Each structure stands twice: as C-alpha cells, then as structure tokens.
Amino acid sequence: LLSALCLGDCQLHTSCGIQKCTTDFVSFTSHLNAALEDFDLEFCKALRAYSVCTYRNSKVCRGNLVYHSAVLGIGDLMSQRNCTKDGPTSSTNPEMTHDPCNYSGHTEVREHRGGGKTPPPTYLFCGLFGDPHLRTFKDHFQTCKVEGAWPLIDNNYLSVQVTNVPVVPGSSATATKKVTVIFKSYQDCTDQKVYQAMTDDLPAAFVDGTTSGGDGNSRSLHIVEKVSGKYIEMHARYIGTTVYIRQLGHYLTLAIRMPQELVMAYGESQDLQLCVNGCPSSERIDHSGHLPLPVMGKLLPWGGAAHPLSGYTLETATTKCHEKMLVKDIYFYSCVFDLLTTGDANFTAAAHSALQDVEALHPSKEHWHIFPRSGGGAVGRDRKFFFSLGFLFLIFVAYL
C-alpha cells in the first residue's frame, strides 16, 4: 500500500521529500519475507525510519495529500505490527546496518559493494511426513521405503538425518522415529549445535542443553517450543533457515525452508541428500513419481472391503481424510494411502500438518498444492474422479 503512494502526485511537489521516504521504505522491505521469524523486527525498523523521514519533511509537505496519506498509513501499519515508536531504524547506509548473522542483510551488502541491484534470495522447501512421503527442494513428491538412517540434507551449513522404521509387520512401509539436525559452526554467529528428537522425546533444547547458538542477544540461532513435547521450531537467522519438527502419533514430521544458494553449497561426497536428489530408484514406491489414472470402474483386489491390514475401506479412508483436507491434492491422497496401509488415524493429522507447514514456509503460493499426474506426465483429466485407485493398487503391490 505505502509503496504505491507516490506514483505521480509527488512529482508536483518537488520540495516535498515524501517520494524519497517512500522509495527508501520500499528498499528496506523489498527483501523481507513474512515467513521468516525476524520479519516483524526488520519491518518495524523500516517503519520507524519511514516515520522519521516523514517527520523531517512535515513542514515542506504540509499541503501534500500523499504525504498525509503516508503518515496515516505508517501509523496503521505500526499498530498492526505492534511496533514501538522508539527503537532502532533502518539506515540508508548498508555498511552501517550489515549484520553478519542476519542472512537477509547479506544481499543488501552485496548490492552496495557491487553498485548494482541484485534480486532477493530464492528460498526452497523440503518436507517429510507419513509413510514416508517426501517433497524435495525441487517440488518433486515421492513415496519411499528408506528404512534405517538416511540424510535429508548435507551441505556446508546444515546436516539433517532421519531414521525410519517399519510401521506394519510384513510390509515395507516405514515412518520417521528419529531426527538429527546439525547446525555447523559459522563465523561468530554460532558454534556447532546438534539437535536430536525421537518418538516421545521432542526436546526444546540442543543436546548440550542450550536453546540458542552464538551470542544469546543476537538470536542468530534459537529453538522455539510451540507445543510442549509435540512441536518445535528452529530458526537459524544467520543462514536464513527455518526447521519445523512435529510428533503426531508415534512418528515425526519435518519441514525445512532454506536459501537456494546454501542448499547447493555441497561437495561431491555429499550427493546423497533426499531433499536435493530425491530417493534412490530402488527405494521408490510411487511408480516413477506419477500417479497413473485407473481403468474406469476397476476396483482394488479386495473389492471395497476393509483392507486386512488397516480396517479402512477406500470409502471410509477417503471420508476420514476429507474431514481435514478439502482439496484433493497429493497430501489428501497420501493421507488415504497411509490410512489404508496402517489404519493409524494419526497419519491424517500428519498429512494435514504437512500441508500447513508448506503454507507457512514454501515461498510460492501457486506451488503449495501438488496434484497427482497421469502416466504421461499430464495432470489428471478429472480430479474429482478418484483416480488414486490405480495409484494405491500399484503401491500396495510394491509394499506387500
């Protein structure tokens, strides 16, 4: 709203500096992302700088309607964000405001030194949940076996490893029982910090008992407990990275947001990363990443009766998942698959929470929902038709 105030009217009031104030505000906030934990802090700093600038121009801009609109807009935004009137402000000199432990400020410094405008950093998302289902940094969706310990991420800044165990006797279906996260030491921002979670042990501290890394005042790395023993967040401001870990039922889910340039900072020996390259083909269960359309009218071998392993029918599993998820995207069908495989209703909450984490951390709203694809790579011709029948049949054959 405020960035659109001075599109033309300010040109008529050359002595009024409101256009420069607005331009600076846009510059201060253009790189910010609302999904990052320090958004409010940085946005309030920019608002206070904007307010100071308008105050300095109050006399020369007295008759300028755009100026008065900006002043009102600043007041409204400060109230909405609970910004205090007194406090630090953004500076027009990037060298003065550079914080080596704030990743969002790195781009500003590069712009200043290079004399040019660089685009804001690109963020990527990876998630793991359920039986287990993997969404890679490339937005590829896979269902895998991956029993035992596997690396999700292993780059120069962060390592994440998960351990998966079988969930149903006689089946190769697995789910995550243990997560290990290693934040590698980085300049003066943090020493190496290790976090470990297991089923029924989701601590709100690193293994050394601390809840933050580096200088506690800078909060360059810290843990936030959202729900005791059930949901924690880790915010690594120095590398622009956020990690969510939840326990739902007997198993853990994971969601990660990280800058692309840091995701790709790894060597040849670190190429086995599920978030980067997906699961090895020998571990895949989802028919080469596609959800094939079934032959019309073809039913699963048990003809709609309860599956012996789960107690759910296709109809009851669909109804159960539809209670939480209205959009029949890949998260919905993963929920149905998990119920038919395990009979554990907690997997419904896991799929729903996984989608909520996508909405909180994924940078592109248009990519939040992934829909199953036909064998030819095209989106299903009729999403309302329950084409996961064929998908589930293929996967159950692989599992059993």
N, C-alpha and C positions, 0 to 999 in steps of 0.2 A: 504493500500500500504506500509506504513512505517513499519508496524508490520511484514511484510514478508521479510524485507531486510536482516536480519541476521539469515537465516536458516541454513547456513553451512559455508559460506566463513569466518565468523568471528572466527570460531574455529581455523583457520590457523594463526590468528594474536592475540596471547594470550595477548600481551602487549597493544593492542588497546581495549579501553573500550566501543566501539560503541554498542556491544551487550547489555551491562548493560544499556546504554542510551535508547536503543530501548525497552528493557524489562520494564523499568520504565515508558516510554511513554504509552505503552500498558496498564500497570497497572492503570495509571492515567485516561485513557479514556475508559476503558472497561465497566464501569458502566454508562457512559453518554448515553443519548438518544436525538437524534436530534429534537424530537418533543417537548422537554422541553425548556422553554423560556431561561434558563441560559446556554444552551448548548455552544453557542459561547464563552461566558465568560470563562467557565471552559476549553474548548478545547484550547483557546488561552493561558491560563495559562500553560497547559500541553506542548504546542508547545514551549513556551519560556523556560520552564525547559529543554526540549529536546535540544533546541539550545544552552543553557548554557553548558549542558553536552558535546555536540559535540565540543564546543569551548575548553573546558578543555582538550579534547583528540586530539586536532588538530595536535600536534607535533608527538605523537606516532602513529597516524592513517594516517599520511600523504600519505603513499603509498597504503592505503586500499580503493579499489573501492567501497565497500559497505558504507564506511564512507562518501565518496564524494557524493554518491547517496542519502544518508540520508540528508546531508546538503542541496542539491538541493531540495529534497522533502519537507523539512521543510520550505524553502523559498517559494515554490509554495503554500503550504497549508496556510501559514501566509498571503499571498496575497489574496487567495481565501476567507479567513475568515475575511479579513480586520483587522488582529491582529497587534497591535503596537509592536515594538521591545522592548520597555521599558514598564515595568508593573509587576504585581505580577506573581509569578511562582508557580507551584505545588511543594509540598515538599515531600520528601521520608518519612517524619515522620507524620503519620496520626494524631497524637495527636496535632501537631502544626497547622494543617490545618483544624481541625474539626470546623465546623460552625454549632451550634445547630439549626440555622434557615435555613439550607440547607439540605433537605431530602436526596439528592443524596449522601451526605457525611456521613450519618449515617451508611451505610453498611461498609464503609472503617474503621470506628472506631470499629465496632463490630469485623471485621476481625483482626484488630491489637490487641485488647484485648483478643480475643479468640485464637489467634495464628494460625487460620486456614482460609481457603478461603471459603467465603460464596457466593452464587450466587447473581447476581444483582436482585434488587426488581422486582416483577411482577406487571405490570400495567393492569388495567381493564378499559373498556369503557362503557358508557351508553349514550343513546340519545333518545330524544322525539321530534316528529315533526308531522305536518299534522293533521290527523283527529280523534284522535291522534294515531300515531304508536310509539311503544316503543321497543327499543333494550336494553336488560338488560345487566348487567355485565357478565352474562353467555353466551352472544351472542344469546339469545333467542329473537325472533322477534314476537311481538304481536300487535294486533289492539284491542283497548279497548274503552269503553264508558267513565268511570271515570269522570263523571260530578261533578263539585264542587272542593273543595280543597283536594289534595292528596299528601302524602310525597313520593318523589322520593328517597331521601337519608336521613338517620337519624342515624348517628354514633357519636362517641365521639369527632370527629373533625369538622364535616360538616353536616349541615342540608339544604336540598333543597325541597321546596314545590311548586307545581304548582296548578293553578286554571283553570279549563276547563269549557267552556260554550258551549251551543248548537250553531251550525252554520247554520242549516237548520230547518225552522219551521216544526213541525210534525215528525222530525227524532231524533234519539238518538245520532247522530253524534256530536262530540264535538271537540274543539280545544283550545289551551292554550292562555289565555288572561293575565295571571299574573304569575310571577316567584318571589319567595323569597328565597334568599341564605343567610345562616348564617354561617360565619366562627367563630368557637368557640375560646375563648381565649386560648393561648398556650405559656407557659413559658414567656420568654421575647420577643418572636417573634411578637406577635400581641395581642391586646385587642380584645374582641368580635366585629366583624364587620358584619353589616346587609346590604344586597343589595336587592333592590326591583325594578322590572321592570313591567310595564303594557303596554298594547297596546298604541302606540303613546307617550310613556314616557319611553324611554330606556336610563337612565342617565349614565354618565361616572364617577359616584362617589357613595360612600356608602350613606346611609340615613343620616349620620351625616355630610355630605358634604366633607369628606376626600376622597382621591383617593388611600390611602395606609394604611397598618397597621404596628404597631411597629415602629422601627427606620426607618425613611424615607430613610436613606442612604443604609440600607441593602436590601431594596426592597423585604422583605420576603413575602409580600402580596401587590399586587397592581392591579389596573384596567387600561386597555389599550383600548382606543376608536379607533376602526378600521374604522368605517363608522358612522358619526355623526347621532345619533338617530336610527341607524339600526343594528349595530353590535358592541358588546364589548367583550373583553376577560378579564378574571380574572386569575391571576397567583399567586398561593399560594406556594411559593418555600419551605416553612418550612414543608409542608405536601406533596410535590411533586404532586400537584393537579392543573389542568387547567380546566376552565369552559368557554364555548362559549355560548353567548346568541345572537340571531338574531331576528329581526322583519321582516317578509315577508308578505306583505298584511296587514291583520288586526290581525295576530296572531304571537305568539312567538315560537321559536325553541330553544332547549337546547342540549348541548353536554358536557360530563364530562369525564375526564381521572383522575384516582386516583389509588394509590398503593393498591394492594390486602389486605395487612395486615391491612391497615387503614380502608378499606371498611368493613372488617369483625369485626372491633372493636365496637361492639354494644351489648346492653343487651336484655333480653327477652321482655321488654316492647317496644322495638324499631323494632319489627319484621315486621311491615307493611311498607315496602320500595319497591316501584315498581321497582327500578333499581336492587334490590337484588333478590326479590322473584317473580317479575312479577305482573300482575294484578290478583285480585281475580277472580275465575272462573265465578262468577255471572256478572263480568264486561267485560268478554272477548267476542269478536265478531268474532274472526278468526278461528272458528271451531277447537278448541283444539290445536292451534299452527300450523296446517298443511294447505297447500293449495291443496285441492283434485283435481285430474285430472277429467275433464268432460267426459261425454259420447260423443264420436265422433259425431260432427255435431249438438249437442244440442245447441240451442241459448237461450239467455235471453228472458224472457216472452214478452218483447216489440219488439222482432224480429229484432233488429238492428236499430229501430227508435230512435230518440232523447229521452233520459230519461226526463220525465216531470219535474224533479227537477233541472236538470243541463243544458239542451240544448246540451249536448255532446252525440254523439253515441260512441259505443265501438271503432269504427274505428277512429273517429276524436280525441278521447281521447288518443288512442294509438299513433297516429301521433304526437300529441302535446307533449307527454312525451318523445317520441323518439328523438325530437329535442334537448333535454338536456341530455338524458341518453341513451347511445348506448347499454349498457349491460342490458339484460332483467332479472335483479335480483329483489329482494324483494322491493328495492327502486323504481324501474321502475313500478312494479305492484301496489305499494302503491300510486304512482302518478296517475295512471289510475283510481284507486278506488276513490281517492279524487276528481278528476275531474268529474267523473260520479255522485258522491254524492252531490257535492256542486256547480259545474260549475265555481268555482273560479280558474282562471289560476295561481294565486299566489301560489297555492299548488304545482304546477310544480316546481317553484323555491325553495320551501321549501324542497321537496324531493331531488332535486339536491344538495342544500346546505348541507343537512343532510349527503349525501354521501361524499361530500368534507370534512366535519368535521370528518367523520370516517377515511378518508385517512390521515388527519392531526394528529389525536390523537390516533387512535387504534394501539396498539403495534405490531399486527401481520398482515402483508400484505395479507397473504393467507386467512385471515378471513374477509377481507373487504367486499366482496360480499357474500350475503346470498341468496340462491335460494329457491323458493317455493318447498314444499315437497308433495309427494303423501300421501294419507291416510295411507299407510302402513309404512310411515317414510322414504321411499327412495326418492332420487332426481328424479324429473320428467323424464320420459323416453325420451321426445323430448322437449327441452326447446324452440325450435323455434315455436312449436305449441302453440297457445295462450290458454294455459290451465287455465289462470285466469278466464275464462268464468264461470266455475263451482264455483270458489272461490268467484267471485263477486256476483253470484246468491245467494249463501249461506249467504253472508254478508248483501246483500240488504234485504233478508227475515228477518234477525235479526234486521236490522235498522228500517224497515218501519212497 
